[in-house]
Amino acid sequence: MDPKSLPDTQYLERLIVERTEAGQHPEATLAELIATGLSCDEATDLMVTELEKRLGVLQTNAQRNVAATQDDSVEALRKLTVPNPRRTRTDNLFRVIDRDVRILGEHRAPHVLFVGNLLSATECDQLIALSRQNMRASTVIDMDSGGEKFSGDRSSTGAALTRLGLPLIARIERRLAEFAQWPIEHGEALQILRYGPGQEYKPHYDYVDPTQPGAQPFLARGGQRVASIVMYLNTPQAGGGTAFPDFSYECAHPSSRTLHAGSPVLKGEKWVATKWLREGEHH
């Protein structure tokens, strides 16, 4: 489209703020921007920039009048504090209580750290052995009720290991908390998952959409999920990787590129331990 025919930038900025403060879902606002002739990337960048700018204005206004009740827009747009693993020796090495955890790679958008040596080989084997006889069909969050339900999108089996229930679990929980610089009490129970041939978890987000009916019961138990730690306990013979479709997705949620999937296992079995971290204490 001829740049001269694109709408005025100030008009688009006002549209973003007005739609957001009216409670419109971000994907709907993004679609409106794209319909004006912007590309998906241009619309995403404009939306993120304008919302961050608007958030700064709202936060400044709120600080000037701390006795006043912050309006819903501030709450809707506020940035969550998220875990930020701290390097304690060199740029690519963490000292985490009893282990040196090495950074193998890093991606900034979304922020993904690829690390090695977070668990020992013995600990991986112990977690598998501890869970193997207690596996049940995995569930997903029911966004209508806030409970759980079975879904064809997630075909793994899993077992939850109670926080600090055994010396093995207590040691790993403390290490993960130190690694993430996040309180133990803010983490959900450690989930051990098994994927056999053909099993997968189709593209999904770990956080919940707060506008959905089932969000509030979920959020009441510790707030939003702010980070995920996925630990491979073994190596499948083929398949079973973790994919991030947003890196090449046609157009996803504008403020988060954390859409991800557990790719189907093609041969052998895949065991992982997953730890979801919440913004508040998880009950």
N, C-alpha and C positions, 0 to 999 in steps of 0.2 A: 504494500500500500504506500502511496506517495506520502512522505512525512508531513507535507503541508495539510493533508486531509485528516491527520490524527487529531483527536480532541486536545484542548489546552491542558497542560500538565496540572495547573491549579484546579481545574474542574475534576480531574481524575483523583487528585489528592483529597478533595472535599468528598467525592463519592466514596472513597475508601473509608474515611472517618465516619461519615453518616451511616453507611451500611453496617459497619462494625458496631457502632453505638446503638443501632436499632436492633442488634442481635442477629443479623444475617450471618449464615454459615460462611466461613472464609472461602470455601470452594465456589459458592454462588457469586461472591464478590469477584473472585478471580475470573470466573466465566464472563462477567460483565466487562471486565477490563480487556479480556482477549477479544470480545465481540467488537470493541472499538478499533481493533486493528493492531493491538500490541501482540508481540509474540508471548509464548508462555513464560520464557525467562524474563522478558522485559516487565511483564505484568507482576510476576513473583517478586522481582527486585524492587519495583515501585511500591508494592503493597507492604513488604517487610520494612523498607525504609520509612514509609509514611507512618506505619503503626509504631515503630520504635520512636519516631519523633513525637508522635502524639502521646505516647506513654511518658516520655520525658516531661512534657508539659503538664500532664495529669499528676505525675509524682511531685513536681515542683509546687503545684497548687495545693496538693494534699499536705506537704510539709509546712506550708505557710499557715495552715489552719488545722493543726493536729486534733483539735477538739471536735471538728466537724466530721460527720460520717462520710467516708469515701464513697463516691457514686459507683454504680455497677460497672461503669466503663473502666475504671481504674483496676478493679478486681479482674475483669475480663482480659485486660491487656497486660497485666503485670508479668514480669519475667520471674520464672521460678529460679530459686537457687538450686544448682545441680552439683553433684559430686565432681571433684576436680583432683584426680590422683596427683600426688606431689612427688617429684623426683628428688631423691635425697642423696644421691652420690654423683651420678653423671647424667647427661641428657637422655640416655637410653636405659637407665637402670634404676629400679626402685629397691630399697632395702625394706622389706615388709616383715617385721618382727623376726621371723626365723628363716626367711628365704630371700634370695636376690631374684627379683622379677624383672625380666628384660623386655623392653619394648621392641617388637619386631617390625612394627609399621604403625602409621597413624594417618587418619583421614579427617579433614576438618569440617566437612559439610555433608552429612552429619559428623559430629565428633566421635570417631571410633578409634579406640586403641587396640592394637593386636599385640598380645603379650605372651610370653612363654615362661614356664616354671612357676606359675601361680600355685599349682598343685604338684605334688610328687607323683610318680608313676604308681607307687604303693597306695597313696590316697585315692587315686582314680580307681584302682582295682577294688579298694575297700568300699567306696561309694556304690559301685556297681553291685558288689556282693551283698551289701546291706539292703539294697533296694529291689533286687531281682524278684524276690518272692512276694513283693507287695505292690506290684504294678497294677494300675487300673487305667481304663480308657481316659485319655486326657479330655478336659473340658475347656470351654471359653467363657468369657463374661457374657451374661445375658443382659444386653443393654436395654431391655424392656423392664426387667425386674431388679437388676443389680446382683442377681445370684449367678449360678453357673448352669451351663447347658452343654450337651454334646453337639458337635458340629463336624460335618464332613470335611471342612477346611483343615481340621487338625486331627490327624489319624494316629498320633503317637500314643504310647502308654506312659504313665508317670507315677511317681510316689513323692510325697512331701515329707521332708525330714525336719522334725521340730527343732526350732532354734535352741541351741545350747543343750539339746537332749542327751548327747553322748560326747565323750571327750574328743572324738574325731570331728564331730560336727561343731563343737564349741571352738576347737582350734581353727577350723576353716572359717567359721563366722568371724572370729576376731581378726584373722588375716585379711578377709575381704573388707571388713570395716576400716582397717588401717590402710589398705590399698586404695580404697575409694575416698578416704577421709570423710566417712559418713557413719553416723551412729548405728550400732548393731540393732537397736530398737526400731530403727526406721526401715528395716528390711523385712520382706515377706519370707516365709519358710523356704529353705533351699529345695528346689524342685529337681528331681532326677528323672530324665526323660529317655525313653528308648524308641528308636525308629527302626523298623525292619524294612525289608525290600518293598519298595513302592510307597512307603509311608512318608508323609510330609506335613508341613504346616504352611499353608498358602499365604500369600502376602498379607500382612497385618501390621497394626501398630500396637505397641505394648501399653501406651497411655490410653486413657478413655476420653471420649468426647463429652465434656461437661454439659452439653446441651441435650444429651439423650436422657430418656426417663430413668434408666437404671444407673445413671452415673452417681447420683447422690448417695445411695446406700454403699456403693463401692468407695467413694471418696471419703465417706465418714469414717472409714477404717484406716486412716493414715494419710489421706490426701492423694494427690496425683503421683503416678509413677514418674520418676525423674531420671532413672538410669537402669540399664540392664547389664548384668554380667553373665556371659555364656561361656562355660568351660567345657571343652571337649575332653571326654574321659577315655575315648579310644579313637581310632581312625578307621572309618568304613573302608571296605575294599574298593568301592566305587560310589560316587554320588554323595549326597548328604551334606553339602556345603551350606553356608548361610549367604543368601543373596539379598542385595539391596536394589530392588527394581527402580527406585527413584533416581538412581544415577543416570538412567536412560529412559525413565518413564515419560509418557507423553505429557502428562500434567498431573501432579499430585498436590497434596496439601501445601500451601505456599510457605508456611512458617516452620515446617518440619519435613526433613527428608529421611525420616527414620523408618519408612515403610520397609519391611524386610520379610524374608521367607526362609523356612527350613526346606531346602531342596530335597526331592525324593532320594531315598537311598536306593542305589541300583544293585548293590551286592554287599552281603554281609549285614552288619548291624551298626547303628550309631547310638552312642550313649553320650548325653550331655548333662551338665548340672547348670541350672539357671537360677539366678538370684535377681529379683526385682527390688529396687530401692524406691522408697516412698519419700515424699517431702516431709511427712510427720511420722510420729510413732505409730507403728502398725500393730493392730490388735488381732 
